[in-house]
Structures are given as structure tokens and as C-alpha cells.
Amino acid sequence: MSLQDISARIAKAAQAAGRDADSVKLIAVSKVQPNDRVEAVLEQGHRCFGENRVQEAAGKWPDFMERFSGVDLHLIGPLQTNKARQAMELCHAIHSVDRAKLAKTLARLAQEMGHCPDLFIQVNTGEEPQKAGILPLEADDFIAECRSLDLPVKGLMCIPPVEEEPALHFALLAKIAARNGLNGLSMGMSSDFERAIALGATHVRVGSAIFGDRVKAQAQ
């Protein structure tokens, strides 16, 4: 599999859903990938990437951003409040807003810094106790709370339970987004992004299918 293969599959899935391929943004998930693999994808002209951890992103992306213009970096993993400032300085979007304390921290920092990345609220559609995210029944209230803080909420994100049919979770996320007037849907990964696109995904997060199997980054 390659970047071109994934892009072609995205275009085909969008066309099948009666959508423009440009309405789906491919986030190349570069977490725990060696720099040479990331650089190879940058050299092919791709600019939208996703990282799970602020610390790893901070060690990797400033250099790439100096060398490659137009990088669009998305934080797709959990965000601790004490890493929020660093995330806001580095990332163009954060997909894991999942609790009131974090929302308030982001709002305060946005006031201080004069800018805020695009934000996606993570919804725990499977109601899994070990997983981050707002419960579906609490999503409407939390979206309203974030809006009351003047946060730029662009959409919702979910990671379906591994053992369940993802389309059910994608449909639930789309329903919550629609009733709250949100257009952004960050959903779908290497194994299921076509189903996500059929159900309205605007951002799909694909890693191993582009870069190959993850390897632990070498100590710098």
C-alpha cells in the first residue's frame, strides 16, 4: 500500500458516496514512525499529518516545518492539560477535546495567545471505560459548553471499539454532529476509512497503510 493507493481509494469511496474527493482530508498518522519514512511522504507532496503525543510531535515536526512549507499538523491522541500550550503552539488542529478542564484550559490559552487550533470533540461512542471521550448522552451539553467558551469547535472524533462494526459508531457520530450543526467528522482508520467516508467522514486517519508497520522511534 502507498500514499497514492490510499488517495485513490479515498477518491473512489467519496465518488461512491456522491461526494467530492476534496471533501475528505487524509491525515497521515506518523506517530512512532522513523523520520525517513515521514520525510519520504513529505517529499511526495503530502502535508497533513497526525501525531498521538505532544512530546513526540515536538521532537519531530519543528525541523520538518522549517524544511517543508504548508505542513498541517493534527494532534489525534489524548492531551494532558499541562501540554495544552505546547500543543496549541505546534498543531493546527486538536482532535481529542474530551473534558471540561481541558476545554477551559484551551479557552484560557486561546485568550492569552490570540489564536486557537481547530478543535474536534472526542466522543466515546462505544462507552468504553478505558477510552477517552465524552459519552454520547453528554455530547450535546459539552458541545454547548465549548461554544460558550468561544472555542472553535469544527467537529467530532471517534475511535470505535475494535470488536464492533465501526459503521454503527460512525453513524452515531454523524447524527450527534448533525443535530449540533457541526460539519467536521474525524473518523475512519486504515481498516475502515471507506465505510467512514460513506457515512460522512471529513478527516480520515491512516497510518500503517501509508508508512508500513509501526516501529519504535530510535532514541535521538
Wavefront OBJ file of the C-alpha trace (Angstrom):
o trace
v 0.000 0.000 0.000
v 1.163 3.562 -0.605
v 0.075 7.170 -0.333
v -1.137 7.049 -3.941
v -3.132 3.863 -3.302
v -4.820 5.334 -0.238
v -5.592 8.600 -2.046
v -7.140 6.635 -4.916
v -9.261 4.579 -2.502
v -10.429 7.765 -0.760
v -11.419 9.299 -4.107
v -13.290 6.135 -5.110
v -15.108 5.926 -1.754
v -16.072 9.605 -1.949
v -17.365 9.184 -5.502
v -19.421 6.150 -4.437
v -20.964 8.279 -1.682
v -21.746 11.088 -4.131
v -19.107 13.321 -2.595
v -16.150 15.294 -3.892
v -12.806 13.652 -3.050
v -11.591 17.056 -1.842
v -14.198 16.937 0.940
v -12.128 14.248 2.696
v -8.807 15.183 4.281
v -6.247 12.391 4.625
v -4.341 12.622 7.911
v -1.178 10.546 7.542
v -0.625 9.195 11.054
v 3.116 9.493 11.583
v 3.266 8.511 15.277
v 6.134 6.149 16.129
v 7.350 6.284 12.520
v 11.025 6.861 11.755
v 11.832 10.258 10.305
v 12.992 8.864 6.970
v 9.550 7.353 6.322
v 7.836 10.629 7.245
v 10.240 12.576 5.053
v 9.515 10.260 2.116
v 5.800 11.077 2.379
v 6.571 14.801 2.671
v 8.743 14.520 -0.446
v 5.693 13.135 -2.281
v 3.885 16.384 -1.540
v 1.606 15.290 1.290
v 1.293 17.878 4.047
v -1.387 16.728 6.529
v -0.070 14.554 9.370
v -1.304 13.240 12.706
v 0.593 12.650 15.938
v -0.589 11.000 19.157
v 1.747 12.609 21.666
v 2.774 16.234 22.005
v 6.275 15.285 23.139
v 6.927 13.142 20.077
v 5.465 15.805 17.773
v 7.668 18.494 19.339
v 10.759 16.375 18.737
v 9.928 15.708 15.097
v 7.938 18.472 13.455
v 9.654 21.840 14.017
v 12.542 20.714 11.805
v 10.210 19.338 9.124
v 8.147 22.534 9.214
v 11.275 24.577 8.522
v 12.145 22.426 5.540
v 8.674 21.788 4.076
v 6.160 24.616 3.735
v 2.468 24.179 4.418
v 2.602 21.336 6.957
v -0.808 20.818 8.581
v -0.250 19.003 11.886
v -3.115 17.370 13.802
v -2.941 16.058 17.358
v -5.102 12.937 17.409
v -4.123 11.429 20.767
v -5.050 12.308 24.359
v -3.988 15.749 25.542
v -2.928 16.478 29.107
v -3.751 19.995 30.290
v -0.086 20.669 31.133
v 0.809 20.000 27.463
v -2.000 22.169 26.079
v 0.119 25.276 25.408
v 2.763 23.262 23.575
v 0.062 21.544 21.521
v -1.523 24.881 20.597
v 1.835 26.311 19.532
v 2.640 23.329 17.324
v -0.612 21.914 15.975
v -3.180 23.246 13.537
v -5.943 21.001 14.889
v -6.616 19.021 18.067
v -8.972 16.043 17.741
v -9.150 14.953 21.379
v -11.022 17.592 23.380
v -12.753 15.317 25.882
v -13.394 17.057 29.220
v -14.364 20.378 30.745
v -10.994 21.004 32.403
v -9.193 20.733 29.062
v -11.757 22.922 27.313
v -11.338 25.649 29.924
v -7.550 25.430 29.682
v -7.677 25.744 25.888
v -10.032 28.734 26.168
v -7.736 30.498 28.635
v -4.665 29.862 26.493
v -6.500 30.986 23.355
v -7.174 34.323 25.046
v -3.523 34.645 26.065
v -2.068 33.551 22.734
v -4.570 35.208 20.458
v -5.200 32.082 18.408
v -6.534 28.546 18.754
v -6.201 25.444 16.585
v -9.325 23.907 15.088
v -10.895 21.666 17.706
v -12.690 18.334 17.483
v -14.552 16.864 20.446
v -13.798 13.214 21.051
v -16.930 11.134 21.648
v -16.625 7.723 23.293
v -19.278 6.155 21.059
v -18.697 2.682 22.488
v -18.902 3.959 26.072
v -15.680 2.057 26.823
v -14.422 2.747 30.367
v -10.755 2.578 29.345
v -11.150 5.018 26.460
v -11.156 8.824 26.487
v -14.063 10.819 25.167
v -17.376 12.378 26.124
v -20.235 9.897 26.434
v -22.838 10.221 23.659
v -25.571 11.289 26.089
v -23.338 14.116 27.374
v -22.099 15.276 23.971
v -24.735 17.951 23.280
v -24.136 19.676 26.618
v -20.357 19.527 26.224
v -20.506 20.960 22.701
v -22.617 23.822 24.060
v -20.134 24.369 26.896
v -17.203 24.550 24.471
v -19.077 27.010 22.288
v -19.862 29.161 25.332
v -16.091 29.386 25.866
v -15.701 30.712 22.279
v -13.701 27.652 21.272
v -13.505 26.929 17.517
v -15.248 23.543 17.561
v -15.121 22.232 13.992
v -16.425 18.738 14.525
v -16.363 15.437 16.377
v -13.966 12.498 16.526
v -14.410 8.852 17.490
v -12.445 5.608 17.708
v -14.912 2.695 17.530
v -14.418 -0.402 19.708
v -12.178 -2.909 17.946
v -14.657 -5.785 18.149
v -17.747 -3.885 16.938
v -18.962 -2.871 13.485
v -17.457 0.611 13.021
v -20.241 1.844 10.745
v -22.657 1.876 13.695
v -20.316 4.224 15.561
v -19.685 6.395 12.503
v -23.444 6.778 12.022
v -23.896 7.731 15.695
v -21.126 10.344 15.490
v -22.635 11.797 12.309
v -26.047 12.019 13.992
v -24.650 13.895 17.017
v -22.725 16.252 14.723
v -25.737 16.969 12.511
v -28.050 17.896 15.363
v -25.390 20.270 16.705
v -24.678 21.907 13.367
v -21.129 20.549 13.120
v -19.651 19.620 9.744
v -16.355 18.005 10.758
v -16.241 14.246 11.276
v -12.843 12.796 12.196
v -13.451 9.069 11.840
v -12.074 6.094 9.983
v -8.636 4.488 10.056
v -6.620 2.135 7.841
v -9.077 -0.761 8.124
v -12.374 1.098 7.824
v -11.937 4.544 6.271
v -14.080 3.703 3.239
v -17.056 2.957 5.490
v -16.376 6.193 7.348
v -16.380 8.186 4.107
v -19.705 6.600 3.134
v -21.112 7.961 6.401
v -19.732 11.476 6.021
v -16.133 11.472 7.314
v -14.297 14.710 6.556
v -10.988 13.563 8.109
v -9.644 10.002 7.940
v -6.622 8.908 9.962
v -4.423 6.416 8.111
v -1.010 5.295 9.348
v 0.258 1.786 8.694
v -1.330 1.582 5.241
v 0.825 4.559 4.184
v 4.020 4.140 6.209
v 4.125 0.389 6.834
v 4.008 -1.262 10.233
v 4.936 0.985 13.129
v 8.413 0.772 14.577
v 9.645 2.313 17.788
v 11.496 5.521 17.007
v 15.205 5.351 17.685
v 16.450 7.365 20.652
v 17.737 10.721 19.447
l 1 2 3 4 5 6 7 8 9 10 11 12 13 14 15 16 17 18 19 20 21 22 23 24 25 26 27 28 29 30 31 32 33 34 35 36 37 38 39 40 41 42 43 44 45 46 47 48 49 50 51 52 53 54 55 56 57 58 59 60 61 62 63 64 65 66 67 68 69 70 71 72 73 74 75 76 77 78 79 80 81 82 83 84 85 86 87 88 89 90 91 92 93 94 95 96 97 98 99 100 101 102 103 104 105 106 107 108 109 110 111 112 113 114 115 116 117 118 119 120 121 122 123 124 125 126 127 128 129 130 131 132 133 134 135 136 137 138 139 140 141 142 143 144 145 146 147 148 149 150 151 152 153 154 155 156 157 158 159 160 161 162 163 164 165 166 167 168 169 170 171 172 173 174 175 176 177 178 179 180 181 182 183 184 185 186 187 188 189 190 191 192 193 194 195 196 197 198 199 200 201 202 203 204 205 206 207 208 209 210 211 212 213 214 215 216 217 218 219 220
